[in-house]
Amino acid sequence: MRSIGTCPLNSYGITEKLVEEVGADRLVFGSDLSWDPVGWGIGPILYARIGLEAKRAILGGNIRRLLARYGQSRA
């Protein structure tokens, strides 16, 4: 299963569109903008019109699940 990073979530409604098209379980929070405020990466997820469980999955649940699956996590 492939996962999609959240770096390109910079257009209005794109988070909702991706959740609808591929599912929240396939999205993993990430940012390659180390010089910008982290809120620029988290904001499109926090303010998206998606359910709380979808937000939790994208912002941490999915990566925990992936790391545990491949033996890289102590979570």
CHARMM-style PDB file with segment names, atoms N, HN, CA, C and O in Angstrom:
ATOM      1  N   MET     1       0.837  -1.175   0.000  1.00  0.00      PROA
ATOM      2  CA  MET     1       0.000   0.000   0.000  1.00  0.00      PROA
ATOM      3  C   MET     1       0.882   1.239   0.000  1.00  0.00      PROA
ATOM      4  O   MET     1       1.825   1.321   0.787  1.00  0.00      PROA
ATOM      5  N   ARG     2       0.606   2.168  -0.836  1.00  0.00      PROA
ATOM      6  HN  ARG     2      -0.160   2.101  -1.475  1.00  0.00      PROA
ATOM      7  CA  ARG     2       1.354   3.415  -0.895  1.00  0.00      PROA
ATOM      8  C   ARG     2       0.655   4.484  -0.074  1.00  0.00      PROA
ATOM      9  O   ARG     2      -0.573   4.531   0.012  1.00  0.00      PROA
ATOM     10  N   SER     3       1.470   5.340   0.527  1.00  0.00      PROA
ATOM     11  HN  SER     3       2.467   5.301   0.458  1.00  0.00      PROA
ATOM     12  CA  SER     3       0.949   6.460   1.287  1.00  0.00      PROA
ATOM     13  C   SER     3       1.294   7.750   0.577  1.00  0.00      PROA
ATOM     14  O   SER     3       2.239   7.805  -0.211  1.00  0.00      PROA
ATOM     15  N   ILE     4       0.528   8.782   0.858  1.00  0.00      PROA
ATOM     16  HN  ILE     4      -0.239   8.737   1.498  1.00  0.00      PROA
ATOM     17  CA  ILE     4       0.724  10.084   0.250  1.00  0.00      PROA
ATOM     18  C   ILE     4       1.098  11.070   1.340  1.00  0.00      PROA
ATOM     19  O   ILE     4       0.415  11.145   2.362  1.00  0.00      PROA
ATOM     20  N   GLY     5       2.166  11.826   1.145  1.00  0.00      PROA
ATOM     21  HN  GLY     5       2.721  11.766   0.315  1.00  0.00      PROA
ATOM     22  CA  GLY     5       2.557  12.860   2.092  1.00  0.00      PROA
ATOM     23  C   GLY     5       1.663  14.085   1.942  1.00  0.00      PROA
ATOM     24  O   GLY     5       1.014  14.270   0.913  1.00  0.00      PROA
ATOM     25  N   THR     6       1.637  14.912   2.970  1.00  0.00      PROA
ATOM     26  HN  THR     6       2.164  14.761   3.807  1.00  0.00      PROA
ATOM     27  CA  THR     6       0.732  16.057   2.967  1.00  0.00      PROA
ATOM     28  C   THR     6       1.370  17.348   2.485  1.00  0.00      PROA
ATOM     29  O   THR     6       0.721  18.393   2.524  1.00  0.00      PROA
ATOM     30  N   CYS     7       2.609  17.316   2.034  1.00  0.00      PROA
ATOM     31  HN  CYS     7       3.137  16.467   2.002  1.00  0.00      PROA
ATOM     32  CA  CYS     7       3.276  18.552   1.590  1.00  0.00      PROA
ATOM     33  C   CYS     7       2.480  19.325   0.537  1.00  0.00      PROA
ATOM     34  O   CYS     7       2.445  20.554   0.604  1.00  0.00      PROA
ATOM     35  N   PRO     8       1.843  18.667  -0.427  1.00  0.00      PROA
ATOM     36  CA  PRO     8       1.146  19.448  -1.459  1.00  0.00      PROA
ATOM     37  C   PRO     8      -0.245  19.957  -1.068  1.00  0.00      PROA
ATOM     38  O   PRO     8      -0.979  20.435  -1.933  1.00  0.00      PROA
ATOM     39  N   LEU     9      -0.622  19.869   0.189  1.00  0.00      PROA
ATOM     40  HN  LEU     9      -0.026  19.480   0.892  1.00  0.00      PROA
ATOM     41  CA  LEU     9      -1.960  20.322   0.597  1.00  0.00      PROA
ATOM     42  C   LEU     9      -1.969  21.836   0.777  1.00  0.00      PROA
ATOM     43  O   LEU     9      -2.098  22.340   1.893  1.00  0.00      PROA
ATOM     44  N   ASN    10      -1.833  22.548  -0.328  1.00  0.00      PROA
ATOM     45  HN  ASN    10      -1.728  22.139  -1.234  1.00  0.00      PROA
ATOM     46  CA  ASN    10      -1.751  23.993  -0.235  1.00  0.00      PROA
ATOM     47  C   ASN    10      -2.835  24.716  -1.019  1.00  0.00      PROA
ATOM     48  O   ASN    10      -2.761  25.934  -1.181  1.00  0.00      PROA
ATOM     49  N   SER    11      -3.817  24.016  -1.500  1.00  0.00      PROA
ATOM     50  HN  SER    11      -3.878  23.026  -1.369  1.00  0.00      PROA
ATOM     51  CA  SER    11      -4.933  24.621  -2.212  1.00  0.00      PROA
ATOM     52  C   SER    11      -6.215  24.383  -1.435  1.00  0.00      PROA
ATOM     53  O   SER    11      -6.377  23.349  -0.787  1.00  0.00      PROA
ATOM     54  N   TYR    12      -7.115  25.334  -1.504  1.00  0.00      PROA
ATOM     55  HN  TYR    12      -6.984  26.173  -2.031  1.00  0.00      PROA
ATOM     56  CA  TYR    12      -8.377  25.217  -0.791  1.00  0.00      PROA
ATOM     57  C   TYR    12      -9.122  23.951  -1.213  1.00  0.00      PROA
ATOM     58  O   TYR    12      -9.340  23.713  -2.401  1.00  0.00      PROA
ATOM     59  N   GLY    13      -9.504  23.151  -0.232  1.00  0.00      PROA
ATOM     60  HN  GLY    13      -9.326  23.345   0.733  1.00  0.00      PROA
ATOM     61  CA  GLY    13     -10.301  21.961  -0.488  1.00  0.00      PROA
ATOM     62  C   GLY    13      -9.522  20.725  -0.896  1.00  0.00      PROA
ATOM     63  O   GLY    13     -10.120  19.663  -1.077  1.00  0.00      PROA
ATOM     64  N   ILE    14      -8.217  20.825  -1.047  1.00  0.00      PROA
ATOM     65  HN  ILE    14      -7.732  21.687  -0.901  1.00  0.00      PROA
ATOM     66  CA  ILE    14      -7.441  19.668  -1.521  1.00  0.00      PROA
ATOM     67  C   ILE    14      -7.401  18.545  -0.487  1.00  0.00      PROA
ATOM     68  O   ILE    14      -7.392  17.369  -0.852  1.00  0.00      PROA
ATOM     69  N   THR    15      -7.378  18.895   0.795  1.00  0.00      PROA
ATOM     70  HN  THR    15      -7.386  19.850   1.092  1.00  0.00      PROA
ATOM     71  CA  THR    15      -7.367  17.851   1.831  1.00  0.00      PROA
ATOM     72  C   THR    15      -8.646  17.036   1.746  1.00  0.00      PROA
ATOM     73  O   THR    15      -8.608  15.805   1.750  1.00  0.00      PROA
ATOM     74  N   GLU    16      -9.773  17.719   1.669  1.00  0.00      PROA
ATOM     75  HN  GLU    16      -9.804  18.718   1.666  1.00  0.00      PROA
ATOM     76  CA  GLU    16     -11.057  17.024   1.567  1.00  0.00      PROA
ATOM     77  C   GLU    16     -11.105  16.154   0.311  1.00  0.00      PROA
ATOM     78  O   GLU    16     -11.600  15.027   0.349  1.00  0.00      PROA
ATOM     79  N   LYS    17     -10.594  16.678  -0.790  1.00  0.00      PROA
ATOM     80  HN  LYS    17     -10.192  17.593  -0.821  1.00  0.00      PROA
ATOM     81  CA  LYS    17     -10.608  15.934  -2.048  1.00  0.00      PROA
ATOM     82  C   LYS    17      -9.769  14.661  -1.947  1.00  0.00      PROA
ATOM     83  O   LYS    17     -10.198  13.597  -2.392  1.00  0.00      PROA
ATOM     84  N   LEU    18      -8.575  14.770  -1.363  1.00  0.00      PROA
ATOM     85  HN  LEU    18      -8.227  15.635  -1.001  1.00  0.00      PROA
ATOM     86  CA  LEU    18      -7.722  13.588  -1.225  1.00  0.00      PROA
ATOM     87  C   LEU    18      -8.329  12.552  -0.287  1.00  0.00      PROA
ATOM     88  O   LEU    18      -8.274  11.353  -0.560  1.00  0.00      PROA
ATOM     89  N   VAL    19      -8.909  13.017   0.822  1.00  0.00      PROA
ATOM     90  HN  VAL    19      -8.954  13.991   1.044  1.00  0.00      PROA
ATOM     91  CA  VAL    19      -9.552  12.075   1.751  1.00  0.00      PROA
ATOM     92  C   VAL    19     -10.687  11.347   1.041  1.00  0.00      PROA
ATOM     93  O   VAL    19     -10.870  10.144   1.226  1.00  0.00      PROA
ATOM     94  N   GLU    20     -11.441  12.073   0.235  1.00  0.00      PROA
ATOM     95  HN  GLU    20     -11.292  13.050   0.085  1.00  0.00      PROA
ATOM     96  CA  GLU    20     -12.547  11.459  -0.499  1.00  0.00      PROA
ATOM     97  C   GLU    20     -12.044  10.479  -1.556  1.00  0.00      PROA
ATOM     98  O   GLU    20     -12.616   9.402  -1.725  1.00  0.00      PROA
ATOM     99  N   GLU    21     -10.979  10.844  -2.267  1.00  0.00      PROA
ATOM    100  HN  GLU    21     -10.514  11.719  -2.129  1.00  0.00      PROA
ATOM    101  CA  GLU    21     -10.504  10.020  -3.382  1.00  0.00      PROA
ATOM    102  C   GLU    21      -9.656   8.824  -2.961  1.00  0.00      PROA
ATOM    103  O   GLU    21      -9.796   7.745  -3.536  1.00  0.00      PROA
ATOM    104  N   VAL    22      -8.769   8.993  -1.957  1.00  0.00      PROA
ATOM    105  HN  VAL    22      -8.656   9.870  -1.490  1.00  0.00      PROA
ATOM    106  CA  VAL    22      -7.874   7.887  -1.601  1.00  0.00      PROA
ATOM    107  C   VAL    22      -8.077   7.378  -0.185  1.00  0.00      PROA
ATOM    108  O   VAL    22      -7.616   6.287   0.151  1.00  0.00      PROA
ATOM    109  N   GLY    23      -8.762   8.154   0.652  1.00  0.00      PROA
ATOM    110  HN  GLY    23      -9.136   9.041   0.379  1.00  0.00      PROA
ATOM    111  CA  GLY    23      -9.014   7.742   2.027  1.00  0.00      PROA
ATOM    112  C   GLY    23      -8.001   8.323   2.993  1.00  0.00      PROA
ATOM    113  O   GLY    23      -6.820   8.438   2.666  1.00  0.00      PROA
ATOM    114  N   ALA    24      -8.456   8.687   4.178  1.00  0.00      PROA
ATOM    115  HN  ALA    24      -9.416   8.594   4.443  1.00  0.00      PROA
ATOM    116  CA  ALA    24      -7.580   9.275   5.199  1.00  0.00      PROA
ATOM    117  C   ALA    24      -6.500   8.299   5.648  1.00  0.00      PROA
ATOM    118  O   ALA    24      -5.437   8.722   6.102  1.00  0.00      PROA
ATOM    119  N   ASP    25      -6.757   7.007   5.527  1.00  0.00      PROA
ATOM    120  HN  ASP    25      -7.621   6.664   5.158  1.00  0.00      PROA
ATOM    121  CA  ASP    25      -5.781   6.011   5.955  1.00  0.00      PROA
ATOM    122  C   ASP    25      -4.556   5.942   5.043  1.00  0.00      PROA
ATOM    123  O   ASP    25      -3.589   5.252   5.366  1.00  0.00      PROA
ATOM    124  N   ARG    26      -4.582   6.643   3.915  1.00  0.00      PROA
ATOM    125  HN  ARG    26      -5.367   7.203   3.653  1.00  0.00      PROA
ATOM    126  CA  ARG    26      -3.447   6.661   2.979  1.00  0.00      PROA
ATOM    127  C   ARG    26      -2.650   7.953   3.042  1.00  0.00      PROA
ATOM    128  O   ARG    26      -1.655   8.093   2.331  1.00  0.00      PROA
ATOM    129  N   LEU    27      -3.066   8.906   3.882  1.00  0.00      PROA
ATOM    130  HN  LEU    27      -3.874   8.793   4.459  1.00  0.00      PROA
ATOM    131  CA  LEU    27      -2.378  10.191   3.982  1.00  0.00      PROA
ATOM    132  C   LEU    27      -1.513  10.237   5.231  1.00  0.00      PROA
ATOM    133  O   LEU    27      -1.950   9.844   6.312  1.00  0.00      PROA
ATOM    134  N   VAL    28      -0.288  10.715   5.081  1.00  0.00      PROA
ATOM    135  HN  VAL    28       0.067  11.035   4.203  1.00  0.00      PROA
ATOM    136  CA  VAL    28       0.660  10.802   6.189  1.00  0.00      PROA
ATOM    137  C   VAL    28       1.165  12.233   6.271  1.00  0.00      PROA
ATOM    138  O   VAL    28       1.651  12.777   5.279  1.00  0.00      PROA
ATOM    139  N   PHE    29       1.055  12.854   7.459  1.00  0.00      PROA
ATOM    140  HN  PHE    29       0.661  12.412   8.264  1.00  0.00      PROA
ATOM    141  CA  PHE    29       1.539  14.216   7.623  1.00  0.00      PROA
ATOM    142  C   PHE    29       3.039  14.283   7.411  1.00  0.00      PROA
ATOM    143  O   PHE    29       3.787  13.424   7.879  1.00  0.00      PROA
ATOM    144  N   GLY    30       3.464  15.306   6.705  1.00  0.00      PROA
ATOM    145  HN  GLY    30       2.856  16.003   6.325  1.00  0.00      PROA
ATOM    146  CA  GLY    30       4.879  15.540   6.502  1.00  0.00      PROA
ATOM    147  C   GLY    30       5.095  16.936   5.978  1.00  0.00      PROA
ATOM    148  O   GLY    30       4.183  17.544   5.418  1.00  0.00      PROA
ATOM    149  N   SER    31       6.287  17.445   6.154  1.00  0.00      PROA
ATOM    150  HN  SER    31       7.028  16.951   6.609  1.00  0.00      PROA
ATOM    151  CA  SER    31       6.605  18.769   5.648  1.00  0.00      PROA
ATOM    152  C   SER    31       8.052  18.811   5.207  1.00  0.00      PROA
ATOM    153  O   SER    31       8.941  18.316   5.900  1.00  0.00      PROA
ATOM    154  N   ASP    32       8.276  19.402   4.059  1.00  0.00      PROA
ATOM    155  HN  ASP    32       7.553  19.804   3.497  1.00  0.00      PROA
ATOM    156  CA  ASP    32       9.642  19.621   3.615  1.00  0.00      PROA
ATOM    157  C   ASP    32       9.999  21.101   3.718  1.00  0.00      PROA
ATOM    158  O   ASP    32      10.988  21.556   3.143  1.00  0.00      PROA
ATOM    159  N   LEU    33       9.189  21.835   4.451  1.00  0.00      PROA
ATOM    160  HN  LEU    33       8.386  21.465   4.919  1.00  0.00      PROA
ATOM    161  CA  LEU    33       9.389  23.274   4.602  1.00  0.00      PROA
ATOM    162  C   LEU    33       9.959  23.578   5.980  1.00  0.00      PROA
ATOM    163  O   LEU    33       9.292  24.205   6.803  1.00  0.00      PROA
ATOM    164  N   SER    34      11.164  23.147   6.233  1.00  0.00      PROA
ATOM    165  HN  SER    34      11.706  22.638   5.565  1.00  0.00      PROA
ATOM    166  CA  SER    34      11.755  23.301   7.558  1.00  0.00      PROA
ATOM    167  C   SER    34      11.970  24.763   7.945  1.00  0.00      PROA
ATOM    168  O   SER    34      12.137  25.059   9.128  1.00  0.00      PROA
ATOM    169  N   TRP    35      11.971  25.660   7.006  1.00  0.00      PROA
ATOM    170  HN  TRP    35      11.836  25.419   6.044  1.00  0.00      PROA
ATOM    171  CA  TRP    35      12.194  27.078   7.296  1.00  0.00      PROA
ATOM    172  C   TRP    35      10.880  27.833   7.529  1.00  0.00      PROA
ATOM    173  O   TRP    35      10.909  28.996   7.930  1.00  0.00      PROA
ATOM    174  N   ASP    36       9.748  27.205   7.289  1.00  0.00      PROA
ATOM    175  HN  ASP    36       9.724  26.260   6.963  1.00  0.00      PROA
ATOM    176  CA  ASP    36       8.448  27.842   7.470  1.00  0.00      PROA
ATOM    177  C   ASP    36       7.778  27.338   8.751  1.00  0.00      PROA
ATOM    178  O   ASP    36       8.126  26.269   9.252  1.00  0.00      PROA
ATOM    179  N   PRO    37       6.829  28.097   9.278  1.00  0.00      PROA
ATOM    180  CA  PRO    37       6.112  27.660  10.484  1.00  0.00      PROA
ATOM    181  C   PRO    37       5.391  26.329  10.245  1.00  0.00      PROA
ATOM    182  O   PRO    37       4.821  26.110   9.176  1.00  0.00      PROA
ATOM    183  N   VAL    38       5.420  25.452  11.235  1.00  0.00      PROA
ATOM    184  HN  VAL    38       5.883  25.630  12.104  1.00  0.00      PROA
ATOM    185  CA  VAL    38       4.792  24.135  11.105  1.00  0.00      PROA
ATOM    186  C   VAL    38       3.285  24.264  10.867  1.00  0.00      PROA
ATOM    187  O   VAL    38       2.673  23.374  10.276  1.00  0.00      PROA
ATOM    188  N   GLY    39       2.694  25.352  11.318  1.00  0.00      PROA
ATOM    189  HN  GLY    39       3.191  26.075  11.799  1.00  0.00      PROA
ATOM    190  CA  GLY    39       1.269  25.579  11.108  1.00  0.00      PROA
ATOM    191  C   GLY    39       0.872  25.616   9.650  1.00  0.00      PROA
ATOM    192  O   GLY    39      -0.269  25.296   9.315  1.00  0.00      PROA
ATOM    193  N   TRP    40       1.788  25.999   8.773  1.00  0.00      PROA
ATOM    194  HN  TRP    40       2.715  26.258   9.045  1.00  0.00      PROA
ATOM    195  CA  TRP    40       1.492  26.008   7.345  1.00  0.00      PROA
ATOM    196  C   TRP    40       1.241  24.610   6.831  1.00  0.00      PROA
ATOM    197  O   TRP    40       0.491  24.424   5.872  1.00  0.00      PROA
ATOM    198  N   GLY    41       1.858  23.629   7.456  1.00  0.00      PROA
ATOM    199  HN  GLY    41       2.467  23.781   8.234  1.00  0.00      PROA
ATOM    200  CA  GLY    41       1.639  22.246   7.051  1.00  0.00      PROA
ATOM    201  C   GLY    41       0.474  21.594   7.771  1.00  0.00      PROA
ATOM    202  O   GLY    41      -0.240  20.772   7.199  1.00  0.00      PROA
ATOM    203  N   ILE    42       0.286  21.968   9.035  1.00  0.00      PROA
ATOM    204  HN  ILE    42       0.867  22.636   9.500  1.00  0.00      PROA
ATOM    205  CA  ILE    42      -0.790  21.362   9.833  1.00  0.00      PROA
ATOM    206  C   ILE    42      -2.139  22.030   9.572  1.00  0.00      PROA
ATOM    207  O   ILE    42      -3.178  21.371   9.616  1.00  0.00      PROA
ATOM    208  N   GLY    43      -2.126  23.325   9.304  1.00  0.00      PROA
ATOM    209  HN  GLY    43      -1.282  23.861   9.268  1.00  0.00      PROA
ATOM    210  CA  GLY    43      -3.356  24.091   9.113  1.00  0.00      PROA
ATOM    211  C   GLY    43      -4.329  23.487   8.114  1.00  0.00      PROA
ATOM    212  O   GLY    43      -5.512  23.351   8.428  1.00  0.00      PROA
ATOM    213  N   PRO    44      -3.869  23.117   6.912  1.00  0.00      PROA
ATOM    214  CA  PRO    44      -4.809  22.556   5.935  1.00  0.00      PROA
ATOM    215  C   PRO    44      -5.477  21.263   6.409  1.00  0.00      PROA
ATOM    216  O   PRO    44      -6.548  20.902   5.921  1.00  0.00      PROA
ATOM    217  N   ILE    45      -4.856  20.580   7.345  1.00  0.00      PROA
ATOM    218  HN  ILE    45      -3.986  20.874   7.742  1.00  0.00      PROA
ATOM    219  CA  ILE    45      -5.465  19.360   7.885  1.00  0.00      PROA
ATOM    220  C   ILE    45      -6.413  19.716   9.026  1.00  0.00      PROA
ATOM    221  O   ILE    45      -7.550  19.247   9.066  1.00  0.00      PROA
ATOM    222  N   LEU    46      -5.939  20.551   9.954  1.00  0.00      PROA
ATOM    223  HN  LEU    46      -5.015  20.932   9.922  1.00  0.00      PROA
ATOM    224  CA  LEU    46      -6.764  20.923  11.103  1.00  0.00      PROA
ATOM    225  C   LEU    46      -8.054  21.622  10.693  1.00  0.00      PROA
ATOM    226  O   LEU    46      -9.096  21.409  11.312  1.00  0.00      PROA
ATOM    227  N   TYR    47      -7.995  22.452   9.658  1.00  0.00      PROA
ATOM    228  HN  TYR    47      -7.148  22.625   9.155  1.00  0.00      PROA
ATOM    229  CA  TYR    47      -9.169  23.213   9.246  1.00  0.00      PROA
ATOM    230  C   TYR    47      -9.962  22.562   8.118  1.00  0.00      PROA
ATOM    231  O   TYR    47     -10.952  23.120   7.645  1.00  0.00      PROA
ATOM    232  N   ALA    48      -9.530  21.391   7.694  1.00  0.00      PROA
ATOM    233  HN  ALA    48      -8.726  20.937   8.078  1.00  0.00      PROA
ATOM    234  CA  ALA    48     -10.267  20.681   6.640  1.00  0.00      PROA
ATOM    235  C   ALA    48     -11.623  20.236   7.161  1.00  0.00      PROA
ATOM    236  O   ALA    48     -11.796  19.990   8.354  1.00  0.00      PROA
ATOM    237  N   ARG    49     -12.557  20.139   6.273  1.00  0.00      PROA
ATOM    238  HN  ARG    49     -12.417  20.339   5.303  1.00  0.00      PROA
ATOM    239  CA  ARG    49     -13.903  19.657   6.622  1.00  0.00      PROA
ATOM    240  C   ARG    49     -13.946  18.143   6.471  1.00  0.00      PROA
ATOM    241  O   ARG    49     -14.587  17.584   5.582  1.00  0.00      PROA
ATOM    242  N   ILE    50     -13.216  17.509   7.403  1.00  0.00      PROA
ATOM    243  HN  ILE    50     -12.695  17.964   8.126  1.00  0.00      PROA
ATOM    244  CA  ILE    50     -13.171  16.051   7.480  1.00  0.00      PROA
ATOM    245  C   ILE    50     -13.368  15.693   8.948  1.00  0.00      PROA
ATOM    246  O   ILE    50     -13.255  16.562   9.812  1.00  0.00      PROA
ATOM    247  N   GLY    51     -13.651  14.464   9.235  1.00  0.00      PROA
ATOM    248  HN  GLY    51     -13.742  13.758   8.533  1.00  0.00      PROA
ATOM    249  CA  GLY    51     -13.901  14.031  10.600  1.00  0.00      PROA
ATOM    250  C   GLY    51     -12.663  14.059  11.485  1.00  0.00      PROA
ATOM    251  O   GLY    51     -11.532  14.037  10.997  1.00  0.00      PROA
ATOM    252  N   LEU    52     -12.892  14.107  12.777  1.00  0.00      PROA
ATOM    253  HN  LEU    52     -13.810  14.125  13.173  1.00  0.00      PROA
ATOM    254  CA  LEU    52     -11.808  14.135  13.749  1.00  0.00      PROA
ATOM    255  C   LEU    52     -10.926  12.896  13.642  1.00  0.00      PROA
ATOM    256  O   LEU    52      -9.704  13.000  13.750  1.00  0.00      PROA
ATOM    257  N   GLU    53     -11.516  11.745  13.437  1.00  0.00      PROA
ATOM    258  HN  GLU    53     -12.508  11.661  13.349  1.00  0.00      PROA
ATOM    259  CA  GLU    53     -10.724  10.512  13.305  1.00  0.00      PROA
ATOM    260  C   GLU    53      -9.832  10.562  12.069  1.00  0.00      PROA
ATOM    261  O   GLU    53      -8.711  10.055  12.105  1.00  0.00      PROA
ATOM    262  N   ALA    54     -10.300  11.154  10.991  1.00  0.00      PROA
ATOM    263  HN  ALA    54     -11.211  11.566  10.962  1.00  0.00      PROA
ATOM    264  CA  ALA    54      -9.479  11.294   9.786  1.00  0.00      PROA
ATOM    265  C   ALA    54      -8.292  12.206  10.076  1.00  0.00      PROA
ATOM    266  O   ALA    54      -7.173  11.917   9.653  1.00  0.00      PROA
ATOM    267  N   LYS    55      -8.524  13.298  10.787  1.00  0.00      PROA
ATOM    268  HN  LYS    55      -9.433  13.533  11.131  1.00  0.00      PROA
ATOM    269  CA  LYS    55      -7.435  14.213  11.151  1.00  0.00      PROA
ATOM    270  C   LYS    55      -6.418  13.516  12.038  1.00  0.00      PROA
ATOM    271  O   LYS    55      -5.213  13.671  11.841  1.00  0.00      PROA
ATOM    272  N   ARG    56      -6.887  12.756  13.003  1.00  0.00      PROA
ATOM    273  HN  ARG    56      -7.866  12.629  13.163  1.00  0.00      PROA
ATOM    274  CA  ARG    56      -5.976  12.018  13.886  1.00  0.00      PROA
ATOM    275  C   ARG    56      -5.140  11.011  13.100  1.00  0.00      PROA
ATOM    276  O   ARG    56      -3.947  10.847  13.356  1.00  0.00      PROA
ATOM    277  N   ALA    57      -5.765  10.352  12.161  1.00  0.00      PROA
ATOM    278  HN  ALA    57      -6.734  10.485  11.953  1.00  0.00      PROA
ATOM    279  CA  ALA    57      -5.045   9.375  11.345  1.00  0.00      PROA
ATOM    280  C   ALA    57      -3.948  10.062  10.531  1.00  0.00      PROA
ATOM    281  O   ALA    57      -2.807   9.599  10.506  1.00  0.00      PROA
ATOM    282  N   ILE    58      -4.292  11.157   9.870  1.00  0.00      PROA
ATOM    283  HN  ILE    58      -5.218  11.533   9.890  1.00  0.00      PROA
ATOM    284  CA  ILE    58      -3.337  11.854   9.016  1.00  0.00      PROA
ATOM    285  C   ILE    58      -2.190  12.443   9.838  1.00  0.00      PROA
ATOM    286  O   ILE    58      -1.032  12.374   9.425  1.00  0.00      PROA
ATOM    287  N   LEU    59      -2.504  13.013  10.983  1.00  0.00      PROA
ATOM    288  HN  LEU    59      -3.444  13.069  11.318  1.00  0.00      PROA
ATOM    289  CA  LEU    59      -1.493  13.715  11.775  1.00  0.00      PROA
ATOM    290  C   LEU    59      -0.631  12.815  12.657  1.00  0.00      PROA
ATOM    291  O   LEU    59       0.252  13.319  13.350  1.00  0.00      PROA
ATOM    292  N   GLY    60      -0.852  11.530  12.654  1.00  0.00      PROA
ATOM    293  HN  GLY    60      -1.570  11.121  12.091  1.00  0.00      PROA
ATOM    294  CA  GLY    60       0.020  10.683  13.458  1.00  0.00      PROA
ATOM    295  C   GLY    60      -0.342   9.211  13.477  1.00  0.00      PROA
ATOM    296  O   GLY    60       0.540   8.356  13.564  1.00  0.00      PROA
ATOM    297  N   GLY    61      -1.615   8.907  13.399  1.00  0.00      PROA
ATOM    298  HN  GLY    61      -2.331   9.601  13.328  1.00  0.00      PROA
ATOM    299  CA  GLY    61      -2.047   7.520  13.487  1.00  0.00      PROA
ATOM    300  C   GLY    61      -1.523   6.650  12.351  1.00  0.00      PROA
ATOM    301  O   GLY    61      -1.121   5.508  12.569  1.00  0.00      PROA
ATOM    302  N   ASN    62      -1.530   7.193  11.146  1.00  0.00      PROA
ATOM    303  HN  ASN    62      -1.857   8.122  10.969  1.00  0.00      PROA
ATOM    304  CA  ASN    62      -1.089   6.401   9.993  1.00  0.00      PROA
ATOM    305  C   ASN    62       0.405   6.089  10.042  1.00  0.00      PROA
ATOM    306  O   ASN    62       0.818   4.972   9.733  1.00  0.00      PROA
ATOM    307  N   ILE    63       1.208   7.070  10.428  1.00  0.00      PROA
ATOM    308  HN  ILE    63       0.873   7.978  10.679  1.00  0.00      PROA
ATOM    309  CA  ILE    63       2.648   6.800  10.481  1.00  0.00      PROA
ATOM    310  C   ILE    63       2.968   5.818  11.603  1.00  0.00      PROA
ATOM    311  O   ILE    63       3.859   4.981  11.458  1.00  0.00      PROA
ATOM    312  N   ARG    64       2.250   5.913  12.714  1.00  0.00      PROA
ATOM    313  HN  ARG    64       1.525   6.593  12.831  1.00  0.00      PROA
ATOM    314  CA  ARG    64       2.451   4.927  13.795  1.00  0.00      PROA
ATOM    315  C   ARG    64       2.129   3.524  13.298  1.00  0.00      PROA
ATOM    316  O   ARG    64       2.864   2.574  13.569  1.00  0.00      PROA
ATOM    317  N   ARG    65       1.047   3.406  12.584  1.00  0.00      PROA
ATOM    318  HN  ARG    65       0.450   4.178  12.364  1.00  0.00      PROA
ATOM    319  CA  ARG    65       0.635   2.110  12.052  1.00  0.00      PROA
ATOM    320  C   ARG    65       1.672   1.572  11.071  1.00  0.00      PROA
ATOM    321  O   ARG    65       2.011   0.390  11.117  1.00  0.00      PROA
ATOM    322  N   LEU    66       2.178   2.427  10.186  1.00  0.00      PROA
ATOM    323  HN  LEU    66       1.902   3.387  10.149  1.00  0.00      PROA
ATOM    324  CA  LEU    66       3.178   1.993   9.213  1.00  0.00      PROA
ATOM    325  C   LEU    66       4.490   1.590   9.883  1.00  0.00      PROA
ATOM    326  O   LEU    66       5.091   0.578   9.521  1.00  0.00      PROA
ATOM    327  N   LEU    67       4.929   2.377  10.852  1.00  0.00      PROA
ATOM    328  HN  LEU    67       4.440   3.199  11.146  1.00  0.00      PROA
ATOM    329  CA  LEU    67       6.174   2.049  11.543  1.00  0.00      PROA
ATOM    330  C   LEU    67       6.046   0.756  12.340  1.00  0.00      PROA
ATOM    331  O   LEU    67       6.973  -0.054  12.374  1.00  0.00      PROA
ATOM    332  N   ALA    68       4.908   0.568  12.973  1.00  0.00      PROA
ATOM    333  HN  ALA    68       4.155   1.225  12.945  1.00  0.00      PROA
ATOM    334  CA  ALA    68       4.693  -0.668  13.741  1.00  0.00      PROA
ATOM    335  C   ALA    68       4.663  -1.869  12.784  1.00  0.00      PROA
ATOM    336  O   ALA    68       5.163  -2.946  13.112  1.00  0.00      PROA
ATOM    337  N   ARG    69       4.087  -1.677  11.630  1.00  0.00      PROA
ATOM    338  HN  ARG    69       3.681  -0.803  11.363  1.00  0.00      PROA
ATOM    339  CA  ARG    69       3.993  -2.771  10.654  1.00  0.00      PROA
ATOM    340  C   ARG    69       5.362  -3.228  10.188  1.00  0.00      PROA
ATOM    341  O   ARG    69       5.564  -4.411   9.917  1.00  0.00      PROA
ATOM    342  N   TYR    70       6.286  -2.318  10.093  1.00  0.00      PROA
ATOM    343  HN  TYR    70       6.122  -1.356  10.313  1.00  0.00      PROA
ATOM    344  CA  TYR    70       7.611  -2.648   9.617  1.00  0.00      PROA
ATOM    345  C   TYR    70       8.645  -2.723  10.731  1.00  0.00      PROA
ATOM    346  O   TYR    70       9.847  -2.692  10.465  1.00  0.00      PROA
ATOM    347  N   GLY    71       8.187  -2.824  11.985  1.00  0.00      PROA
ATOM    348  HN  GLY    71       7.211  -2.849  12.202  1.00  0.00      PROA
ATOM    349  CA  GLY    71       9.062  -3.058  13.111  1.00  0.00      PROA
ATOM    350  C   GLY    71       9.970  -1.899  13.479  1.00  0.00      PROA
ATOM    351  O   GLY    71      11.037  -2.115  14.055  1.00  0.00      PROA
ATOM    352  N   GLN    72       9.572  -0.675  13.160  1.00  0.00      PROA
ATOM    353  HN  GLN    72       8.706  -0.500  12.692  1.00  0.00      PROA
ATOM    354  CA  GLN    72      10.406   0.475  13.424  1.00  0.00      PROA
ATOM    355  C   GLN    72       9.914   1.320  14.584  1.00  0.00      PROA
ATOM    356  O   GLN    72      10.514   2.353  14.879  1.00  0.00      PROA
ATOM    357  N   SER    73       8.850   0.920  15.245  1.00  0.00      PROA
ATOM    358  HN  SER    73       8.362   0.081  15.005  1.00  0.00      PROA
ATOM    359  CA  SER    73       8.251   1.769  16.277  1.00  0.00      PROA
ATOM    360  C   SER    73       8.129   1.030  17.579  1.00  0.00      PROA
ATOM    361  O   SER    73       7.969  -0.190  17.606  1.00  0.00      PROA
ATOM    362  N   ARG    74       8.205   1.772  18.657  1.00  0.00      PROA
ATOM    363  HN  ARG    74       8.334   2.763  18.635  1.00  0.00      PROA
ATOM    364  CA  ARG    74       7.957   1.223  19.977  1.00  0.00      PROA
ATOM    365  C   ARG    74       6.564   1.586  20.466  1.00  0.00      PROA
ATOM    366  O   ARG    74       6.189   1.260  21.592  1.00  0.00      PROA
ATOM    367  N   ALA    75       5.788   2.274  19.602  1.00  0.00      PROA
ATOM    368  HN  ALA    75       6.093   2.539  18.687  1.00  0.00      PROA
ATOM    369  CA  ALA    75       4.436   2.737  19.981  1.00  0.00      PROA
ATOM    370  C   ALA    75       3.461   1.601  20.091  1.00  0.00      PROA
ATOM    371  OT1 ALA    75       2.290   1.820  20.399  1.00  0.00      PROA
TER     372      ALA     75
END
